[in-house]
Amino acid sequence: MISDPEKSKKLAKNESIKEGSNFLRGTILEGLSDTSTGAISADDAQLTKFHGTYLQDNRDERAALIKEKKEKAFSFMIRVRVPGGVCTPKQWLGIDKLCDKFGDNSLKLTTRQAFQLYGVVKSNLKQTMKEINDTLLDTLAACGDVNRNVMSPSNPFESELHGEALKLAQQIHDHLTPQTSAYAEIWLDGEKAKVVGEKTEEPIYGKTYLPRKFKIAVALPPRNDVDVFSNCLGYVGIPEGGKIAGYNVLVGGGLGMTHGKTTTFPRVADVIGFCTPEQAVQVSEEVVKIQRDFGDRSDRRHARLKYTIEDRGVEWFKEELNKRLGWELQPVRDFTFESTTDRYGWNEDADGSWTYGLFFESGRLRDKAKLAIREIASSISCEFRLTANQNLVIARISSGDKVRIDQILSQHEVKLPQELSGLRLNSIACTALPTCGLALAESERYLPHLIDELDAIIDELGLRNESIAIRSTGCPNGCGRPYLGEIGLVGKAPGKYNLYLGAGLDGMRLNKLYKPAITHDEIVSELKPVLKAFAELRNQNEHFGDFCIRQGYVKATGQGSDFHD
């Protein structure tokens, strides 16, 4: 029962949309049948997010179409949920085919181990969604005010521990998936080709779901390859005797903010206690319910769990969680992270099979790269794992197939990890323009060119193999996790970015603003002397973000509330 006094405030419009939607049905079916427009109503556009699809338009074409008094070039982005990044070759081929059949011929690997398809027009939307479900993947809760795709370490075959972490991610995913049958009714004509909801009520979420999106990740030291501290709820596996003894529980991470509004800020999660593997799913449900009951439903800019905890305090949250659990979290266990970097190239796993970690710039696959992975999926026995850094791990490869994979990648001129700088291998960029309606500046189309120029500098300085995390996003919402980049770029206006420095390579410390609203040439000129100083003055094994703080380029950010200081 929601009884918090904050709920007396005027609710955000999205709350009435959700309440009146009949558990996410709205008038979506009626809107899809309207052939007079390529769009859907504003209310239904909010609801379709819960089903995993966003209404967008091509902003490169917008001005010309408006001048010609024509409708915007509307299309839909579809996000395919892939819990823990697990994808079979058959599923990859199915999604690959749909990119060409209904999309823009490209495939985007996201920062949450998911797929995104672009350019699907309204008349093809339902069929695309149905065919995605035919691959035994789905899009339900890939977006919207619910728990999103649950992340885990990208290769469960690296050790038994990694397999246990993946299992937990999938258990939480299943437990927190919305139960409404609306998805099957709208997109599958009521068929349950894959069980994606069978009820008319929501036992966990209620009829208004959560105040905003909710993100969960499972990490396993020493590699923080899911950026676990950026999530609303995180689990850090603690090994003991060759098994995971349990998980440290993290709450209150999140990276979105609003330019010029200092009451909004990114935040890293607090570590609040320890639970056993058997208790972890219950913890996830109760944390979600606390946010359901106490999250801010009046101001969507203040609606994430991080603000609930920031406003009420970590101790209040722990007490409330322990009360709802009916037992207390144990004391936090020690752990250490070393980096957020993926494992690249060839690696032998615990079961004797091999994995190959591939880098794809900004997670975008098209043309030759797309053809290469298609051929591997079609001809070689393996498994695929999408990473939280927009990359791909090809797993369960036999020794005899290694040469063939090398040949396929070479034939299709795929850039191999050993050919790329440490800076590029640690880069992330959100999509931004032309399709994201929130983008203030370029990101995916800009970052590779910036890295080209920075690579020339770091080559000259002898830093080519140095891991330096650079993250870019087209707006302050932070989809490219820029505030955890040792170098962070956030779009401020066309051609202008806020430049941030000083995050931890381990993903445990936010960066801080270094220079506001600067152009490309200014970014390069500002970074060049800092990189030069790093090459000359750094301590042994010192990372770039740590160096920036030690040398006074920026102050260390202790927590989100310190971010704007």
C-alpha positions in Angstrom: 0.0 0.0 0.0 1.4 3.4 -1.0 1.1 5.8 1.9 4.1 8.1 1.6 3.2 11.8 2.0 5.2 12.5 -1.2 2.4 10.9 -3.1 0.1 13.8 -2.4 2.0 15.8 -4.9 0.6 16.2 -8.5 1.6 13.1 -10.4 3.6 13.1 -13.6 1.5 12.6 -16.8 3.1 9.2 -17.3 1.4 7.9 -14.2 -2.1 8.5 -15.5 -1.1 7.0 -18.8 0.0 3.8 -17.1 -3.0 3.7 -14.8 -5.4 4.0 -17.6 -3.6 1.7 -19.9 -5.2 -1.6 -18.7 -1.8 -3.1 -18.0 0.1 -1.6 -21.0 -2.6 -2.2 -23.6 -3.8 1.4 -24.2 -4.9 2.0 -27.8 -1.7 0.5 -29.3 -3.6 -2.0 -31.5 -5.9 0.8 -32.8 -2.9 3.0 -33.5 -1.1 0.3 -35.4 -4.0 0.0 -37.8 -4.2 3.7 -38.6 -2.5 4.0 -42.0 -2.9 7.8 -42.2 0.3 8.4 -40.3 3.6 6.7 -39.6 3.4 7.6 -36.0 1.2 6.6 -33.0 -0.4 8.7 -30.3 1.8 10.3 -27.7 0.3 8.2 -24.9 0.8 5.0 -26.8 4.4 6.0 -27.6 5.0 6.0 -23.9 3.3 2.5 -23.5 5.1 0.9 -26.4 8.4 1.5 -24.6 7.3 -1.1 -22.1 7.0 -3.4 -25.1 10.5 -2.7 -26.1 10.1 -0.2 -28.9 10.5 3.6 -29.3 8.9 5.9 -31.8 11.6 8.0 -33.5 12.1 10.1 -36.6 15.2 10.7 -38.7 16.4 14.2 -37.6 18.7 14.4 -40.6 15.6 14.7 -42.7 13.4 16.6 -40.3 14.0 20.2 -41.5 13.5 19.4 -45.2 10.3 17.5 -44.5 8.9 20.3 -42.4 9.7 22.8 -45.1 7.9 20.6 -47.6 5.0 20.3 -45.1 5.3 16.6 -45.0 5.2 14.3 -42.0 8.4 13.5 -40.2 10.3 10.4 -41.3 8.9 8.2 -38.5 10.2 4.8 -37.7 10.6 2.6 -34.6 13.7 1.4 -32.7 13.2 -2.0 -31.3 15.3 -3.2 -28.3 15.6 -7.0 -28.0 16.1 -8.2 -24.4 19.0 -10.6 -24.0 19.3 -11.6 -20.3 23.0 -11.9 -19.4 23.9 -11.3 -23.1 23.2 -15.0 -24.0 22.5 -15.5 -27.6 22.6 -18.6 -29.8 24.0 -18.5 -33.3 20.4 -19.3 -34.6 19.1 -16.3 -32.6 21.8 -14.1 -33.9 21.0 -15.1 -37.5 17.3 -14.4 -36.8 17.9 -10.9 -35.6 20.5 -10.3 -38.3 17.9 -11.2 -40.9 15.3 -8.9 -39.5 17.8 -5.9 -39.7 17.9 -6.4 -43.4 14.2 -7.4 -43.9 12.6 -4.6 -41.9 15.3 -2.4 -40.5 18.2 -0.2 -41.8 20.6 -3.1 -42.4 22.6 -2.4 -39.3 22.6 -4.0 -35.8 23.4 -2.2 -32.6 24.9 -4.0 -29.5 23.9 -1.9 -26.5 25.5 -1.1 -23.2 23.1 -3.5 -21.5 23.9 -6.6 -23.4 20.9 -6.2 -25.8 20.2 -5.8 -29.5 18.7 -2.7 -31.1 17.2 -2.6 -34.5 16.5 0.8 -36.3 14.3 2.0 -39.1 11.3 -0.3 -38.7 8.3 1.5 -40.2 4.9 1.2 -38.5 3.4 -1.1 -41.1 6.1 -3.6 -40.4 6.3 -3.2 -36.6 4.0 -6.0 -35.5 5.5 -8.5 -37.9 9.0 -7.6 -36.8 8.0 -8.1 -33.1 6.4 -11.4 -33.9 9.5 -12.7 -35.8 11.7 -11.6 -32.9 9.6 -13.7 -30.6 10.0 -16.6 -33.1 13.7 -16.6 -32.4 12.8 -17.3 -28.7 13.9 -13.8 -27.7 11.5 -11.0 -26.8 11.3 -7.2 -26.3 9.0 -7.0 -23.2 10.4 -4.7 -20.6 13.4 -3.8 -22.7 12.4 -0.2 -22.1 9.8 1.5 -19.9 9.3 2.0 -16.1 10.2 -1.6 -15.2 13.3 -3.6 -14.6 15.3 -3.7 -17.8 17.7 -6.4 -19.2 19.7 -7.9 -16.3 23.4 -8.0 -17.0 26.1 -10.5 -16.0 29.7 -11.2 -16.8 29.9 -11.8 -20.6 31.5 -15.2 -20.6 30.0 -17.8 -18.3 32.5 -20.4 -19.4 35.5 -18.5 -18.1 34.9 -20.3 -14.8 32.2 -22.1 -12.8 31.8 -18.9 -10.9 30.8 -17.0 -14.1 28.2 -19.6 -14.8 26.7 -19.1 -11.4 26.6 -15.3 -11.9 24.8 -15.8 -15.2 22.3 -18.1 -13.5 21.4 -15.5 -11.0 21.0 -12.8 -13.7 18.5 -15.0 -15.5 16.6 -15.9 -12.4 16.2 -12.3 -11.5 15.2 -11.5 -15.1 12.5 -14.2 -15.0 11.2 -13.1 -11.6 10.9 -9.4 -12.4 9.5 -9.7 -15.9 6.0 -8.1 -16.2 3.2 -10.6 -16.0 0.7 -8.7 -18.2 -0.6 -10.7 -21.2 -0.8 -7.4 -23.2 2.4 -8.2 -25.0 1.2 -11.5 -26.4 -2.2 -10.0 -27.3 -0.8 -7.1 -29.2 2.2 -8.5 -31.0 1.5 -12.3 -31.1 -2.2 -12.3 -31.5 -2.6 -13.9 -28.1 -0.2 -16.8 -28.9 2.4 -17.9 -26.3 5.2 -18.8 -28.7 7.4 -17.8 -25.7 5.8 -17.2 -22.3 6.0 -13.4 -21.9 3.1 -12.8 -19.6 0.0 -14.6 -18.7 -1.9 -12.4 -16.3 -4.1 -9.3 -16.2 -2.5 -8.0 -13.0 1.1 -7.3 -11.8 1.8 -8.8 -8.5 5.1 -7.0 -8.1 4.7 -3.8 -10.1 1.0 -2.9 -9.6 -1.0 -1.1 -12.3 1.3 1.9 -12.4 4.6 -0.1 -12.5 7.7 1.8 -11.3 8.2 5.6 -11.2 11.1 5.2 -13.8 13.3 2.6 -15.3 15.1 0.1 -13.1 18.5 -1.5 -13.9 20.2 -4.6 -12.4 23.6 -6.1 -13.0 25.6 -9.0 -11.5 29.5 -8.7 -11.4 32.3 -11.0 -10.6 35.6 -9.5 -9.4 38.2 -8.7 -10.5 36.5 -7.6 -13.8 33.7 -5.1 -13.5 32.7 -5.5 -17.1 29.0 -4.6 -16.4 29.7 -1.3 -14.6 27.8 -2.7 -11.6 28.0 0.6 -9.7 25.9 2.4 -12.3 22.9 0.2 -11.7 19.9 0.7 -9.4 20.6 -2.7 -7.9 23.9 -4.6 -8.2 25.3 -7.9 -7.0 29.0 -8.5 -6.6 29.8 -12.2 -6.4 32.1 -13.3 -3.5 34.0 -16.5 -4.2 34.7 -19.1 -1.5 35.9 -22.6 -2.0 35.5 -22.6 -5.7 31.8 -21.4 -5.5 30.1 -18.1 -5.0 29.4 -17.9 -1.3 27.0 -15.0 -1.9 26.7 -11.5 -3.2 27.4 -8.0 -1.9 24.3 -6.0 -2.5 24.6 -2.5 -4.1 21.8 0.0 -4.4 21.3 3.5 -5.8 23.4 3.7 -8.9 22.3 5.6 -12.0 23.9 8.0 -14.5 21.2 10.3 -15.9 21.0 14.0 -15.2 19.8 17.3 -16.7 22.0 20.1 -17.9 21.7 23.2 -15.7 19.8 21.4 -13.0 22.2 20.6 -10.1 19.6 18.7 -8.2 20.0 16.0 -10.8 23.3 14.0 -10.9 24.9 10.7 -11.7 25.5 8.4 -8.7 27.4 5.3 -7.9 25.7 2.6 -5.9 26.2 2.1 -2.2 27.3 -1.3 -0.9 24.8 -2.1 1.9 25.3 -5.8 2.8 25.7 -9.4 1.8 23.2 -12.1 0.9 23.5 -15.8 0.0 22.7 -17.0 -3.5 19.4 -18.4 -2.3 18.4 -15.0 -0.9 19.4 -12.9 -3.9 16.1 -13.1 -5.9 14.0 -12.1 -2.9 16.3 -9.1 -2.4 15.7 -8.0 -5.9 11.9 -8.1 -5.5 11.9 -6.2 -2.2 14.3 -3.5 -3.5 12.0 -3.1 -6.5 8.9 -2.8 -4.3 10.6 -0.2 -2.1 11.1 1.9 -5.2 7.6 1.2 -6.3 6.2 2.5 -3.0 8.6 5.4 -2.3 9.9 6.6 -5.6 9.0 10.1 -6.8 6.0 9.9 -9.2 5.6 13.6 -9.5 8.9 14.5 -11.1 10.4 12.0 -13.6 13.8 13.8 -13.4 13.8 12.8 -9.7 12.2 9.4 -10.0 15.1 6.9 -10.0 16.1 4.8 -7.0 19.2 6.9 -6.6 17.2 9.9 -5.6 15.0 7.9 -3.2 18.1 6.8 -1.4 19.8 10.2 -1.6 16.7 11.9 -0.1 15.9 9.4 2.6 19.4 8.1 3.4 21.2 4.8 3.0 20.4 3.7 6.6 16.7 4.3 6.1 16.8 2.1 2.9 18.7 -0.7 4.7 16.2 -0.7 7.6 13.2 -0.7 5.2 14.8 -3.5 3.1 15.6 -5.7 6.2 12.0 -5.2 7.5 10.5 -6.3 4.2 12.9 -9.3 3.9 12.1 -10.5 7.4 15.8 -11.0 7.9 18.9 -8.8 7.9 21.6 -8.6 5.3 25.0 -9.8 6.5 28.1 -7.5 6.7 29.7 -6.5 3.4 32.5 -8.8 2.2 35.8 -7.5 0.8 36.3 -7.3 -2.9 38.4 -5.6 -5.5 37.8 -4.6 -9.1 40.7 -3.9 -11.5 39.0 -2.6 -14.7 35.8 -2.5 -16.7 37.5 -3.8 -19.8 36.3 -6.8 -21.8 38.5 -9.8 -22.5 39.7 -9.4 -26.1 41.2 -11.8 -28.6 41.7 -15.5 -27.9 41.2 -16.9 -24.4 41.0 -20.5 -23.2 38.2 -21.2 -20.8 37.9 -23.5 -17.8 36.2 -26.3 -19.9 39.0 -26.3 -22.5 37.0 -24.5 -25.1 38.1 -21.1 -26.5 36.5 -17.7 -26.7 37.2 -14.8 -29.0 36.5 -11.3 -27.8 35.7 -8.8 -30.6 35.5 -5.1 -30.6 32.8 -3.3 -32.6 33.0 0.5 -32.7 30.1 1.9 -30.7 28.5 -1.5 -30.9 27.4 -1.0 -34.5 27.6 -3.9 -37.0 27.0 -3.3 -40.7 28.4 -4.4 -44.0 31.5 -6.6 -43.8 31.5 -6.9 -40.0 27.9 -8.1 -40.1 28.6 -10.5 -42.9 31.6 -12.0 -40.9 29.6 -12.8 -37.9 26.8 -14.1 -40.1 29.2 -16.6 -41.6 30.6 -17.6 -38.2 27.1 -18.2 -36.9 26.1 -20.2 -40.0 29.1 -22.4 -40.2 30.8 -22.9 -36.8 29.6 -24.5 -33.6 29.8 -21.8 -31.0 27.8 -19.5 -28.7 27.5 -15.8 -28.6 27.7 -13.4 -25.6 26.9 -9.7 -25.9 28.9 -7.5 -23.6 28.0 -4.4 -21.6 30.7 -2.6 -23.5 28.9 -3.0 -26.8 31.1 -5.9 -27.9 30.8 -9.5 -28.8 32.3 -12.7 -27.3 32.2 -15.8 -29.4 32.3 -18.7 -27.0 32.6 -22.5 -26.9 34.9 -22.7 -29.9 36.9 -25.9 -30.4 40.6 -25.7 -31.0 40.0 -27.0 -34.6 37.8 -24.0 -35.5 40.2 -21.3 -34.3 41.9 -21.0 -37.7 38.6 -20.9 -39.6 37.4 -18.0 -37.4 40.7 -16.1 -38.0 40.2 -16.7 -41.7 36.6 -15.4 -41.8 37.5 -12.3 -39.8 40.5 -11.6 -42.1 38.5 -12.2 -45.3 35.9 -9.7 -44.2 38.5 -7.2 -43.0 37.2 -7.0 -39.5 39.5 -5.0 -37.3 41.0 -7.2 -34.7 41.7 -6.1 -31.1 45.4 -6.3 -31.4 45.2 -3.8 -34.2 43.5 -1.2 -32.1 44.6 1.2 -29.3 43.8 0.7 -25.7 41.8 4.0 -25.9 39.6 2.7 -28.7 39.1 -0.7 -27.1 37.8 1.1 -24.0 35.4 3.4 -25.8 31.6 3.5 -25.6 29.2 5.7 -27.5 25.4 6.0 -27.5 23.5 6.2 -30.7 22.5 9.9 -30.5 21.8 11.5 -33.9 20.0 11.1 -36.2 17.4 8.9 -34.5 17.4 9.8 -30.7 15.0 12.5 -30.0 16.9 13.6 -26.9 20.3 14.0 -28.5 21.9 17.5 -28.4 25.0 16.5 -30.2 26.6 13.6 -32.1 28.0 10.6 -30.3 28.3 7.4 -32.3 29.0 9.3 -35.5 31.5 11.5 -33.7 33.6 9.5 -31.2 35.5 7.4 -33.8 36.8 10.5 -35.5 37.9 12.0 -32.1 39.7 8.8 -31.3 41.5 8.9 -34.6 43.0 12.2 -33.6 43.7 11.1 -30.1 45.3 7.9 -31.3 47.9 9.9 -33.2 48.8 11.7 -30.0 49.0 8.6 -27.8 51.1 6.8 -30.4 53.6 9.6 -30.3 53.6 9.5 -26.5 54.0 5.7 -26.3 50.6 5.1 -24.8 49.0 3.0 -27.5 48.5 -0.1 -25.3 47.4 1.9 -22.3 43.8 1.2 -21.2 42.0 4.6 -21.0 38.2 4.5 -20.8 36.6 7.1 -23.0 32.8 7.3 -23.1 30.5 9.6 -25.2 26.8 10.4 -25.1 24.7 12.9 -27.1 22.8 14.2 -24.1 23.1 14.2 -20.3 20.9 11.2 -19.8 24.1 9.1 -19.9 23.2 6.1 -22.1 26.9 5.7 -23.0 27.9 5.8 -19.3 30.0 8.9 -19.8 30.3 9.8 -16.1 32.2 6.6 -15.5 34.7 7.4 -18.3 38.2 8.5 -17.4 37.5 10.8 -20.3 33.8 11.6 -20.6 32.0 13.6 -23.3 28.4 14.8 -22.9 26.6 16.6 -25.7 25.7 20.2 -24.8 24.7 21.6 -28.2 25.5 20.8 -31.8 29.2 20.4 -32.0 29.8 21.2 -28.4 30.5 18.8 -25.4 31.1 19.0 -21.7 34.5 17.3 -21.1 34.8 15.2 -17.9 37.9 13.7 -16.4 38.9 11.5 -13.5 36.6 8.4 -13.2 38.1 5.2 -11.9 39.0 2.5 -14.5 37.5 0.1 -12.0 34.1 1.7 -12.4 33.8 2.7 -8.8 34.3 6.5 -9.0 32.5 9.2 -11.1 34.4 11.7 -13.1 34.0 15.5 -12.8 33.6 18.4 -15.2 36.9 19.7 -16.6 35.8 22.0 -19.5 32.2 22.9 -20.4 30.7 23.3 -23.8 33.8 23.0 -26.0 34.3 22.1 -29.6 36.1 19.2 -31.2 39.3 21.3 -31.7 39.2 22.5 -28.1 38.7 18.9 -26.8 41.8 17.8 -28.7 43.8 20.8 -27.5 42.7 20.3 -23.9 43.4 16.6 -23.8 46.8 16.7 -25.5 48.8 18.3 -22.7 47.0 16.1 -20.1 48.0 13.0 -22.0 51.5 14.3 -22.4 51.8 14.9 -18.7 50.4 11.4 -18.0 53.0 9.8 -20.2 55.8 11.7 -18.5 54.7 12.0 -14.8 52.5 9.0 -14.0 53.4 6.6 -11.2 54.0 3.0 -11.9 50.7 1.2 -12.8 48.8 4.5 -12.3 45.6 4.8 -14.4 44.7 7.9 -16.3 41.7 8.9 -14.2 43.7 8.5 -11.0 46.5 10.6 -12.5 44.1 13.4 -13.4 43.0 13.6 -9.7 46.5 13.4 -8.3 47.7 16.1 -10.6 44.8 18.4 -9.7 43.1 18.6 -13.1 39.8 17.8 -11.3 38.7 16.9 -7.8 37.7 13.4 -6.9 34.0 12.9 -6.9 33.1 11.1 -3.7 29.4 10.6 -4.5 26.7 11.9 -6.7 25.9 14.9 -4.5 29.5 16.0 -4.9 29.4 15.7 -8.7 28.7 19.4 -9.5 31.2 20.7 -6.8 
